[in-house]
């Protein structure tokens, strides 16, 4: 029985490591895409949200986290996502008003 338990534990650990590597690879892919998009675009915003979520998934994968630490990570993720949405809303507001100012100035 002990051999089976040890083998299962090793398989589970290998699976966790593989899953973590996949998450990190996905994060790296998102970062690479970010270098290719124009700054201030909706595409950049979407990629930044994906990057934030990917980082959250990587952090939450840590099996040694307590439920309080997991909850704290979740609230931090939500707070950062809200800030990103607020920043986009503010950016969009200024873009619209600057465009109107240019139209009326002409």
N, C-alpha and C positions, 0 to 999 in steps of 0.2 A: 504493500500500500504506500509506503513512504516514497518509493521510486515514482509511482504514478503522480503523487502530489507534487513532488519536486519537478517532474517533467511538465505537468500542467502549469506550474508557477513560471517555469522558464518560457513556455509557449506564450503565456499571457504577457510576460514582460517583453518578449520579442514583438508581440503584436502591438503593445503600447508604444514601443520605440519606433516601429514602422509607421504607426498612425501619426506620431509626433513629427517624424521626418516628412510625411506627406503634407502636414499642416505648414511646416516651415518652408517646404518647396512651393506651396501655393502662395505663401506670403511673399517669397522672393519673386515669384511671377508677377504678383500685383505691383510690387515695387518697381520691377522692370517696365511694366506698362505705364506707370506714373511718369517715368522719365520721357516717355514718348508723346504724352498728351500736352495740349496747350494749358498753361496755368490760368486758373480762373474759370475754366469751362465746367459744364455740368458733368462731363465725363471724368474730369479730375476729381470732382466732389464725390461721384459714385465710387471711384477707385479708392479714395481716402476712407470712405465708409466701409468698403470691403476690407481694407487694410486694418482698420480699427477692429472689426469683427474677427478677423483672422488672428490678430494679436490676442484678443480676448479668449478665443478658442484654445490657443497655445497655452496661455496662462492657466486656464481652467482645467487643462488636462493633467496637471500635477496631482497625482493621487495622494500626496501627503498634505494637501490643504484641508483645513477644517471647514465645516459648513459655514462658520462665520467668515472665514477668509474667502470662500467662494462667493458668499453673499456680498462681501465688500468689493470683490472684483466685478461682480455683476453691476452693482450700483455705480462704480467708477466708469464702467463701459457705457451705461445709460447716460450718465452725466456728460461724458465726452461726446457721445452721439448727439445729445441735445444741444451742446455748445456748437457742434459742427452745423447742425440744422439752423440754429440761430444766426451763425456767421453767414451761412448761405443766404438766409432771408435778408440780412442786412446788406450783403453784397448785391443781391438782386434789386433791392430797393434803390441803392445808389446808382446802379447801372440804368435802371428805368428813368430815374430823375435826371441823370446826366444826359441821357439821350433826348429827353423832352427839352432840357435847357438848350441843347445844340439845335434842335428843330426851331424853337422860338427865337433863338439868336440869329438865325439865318434870314 
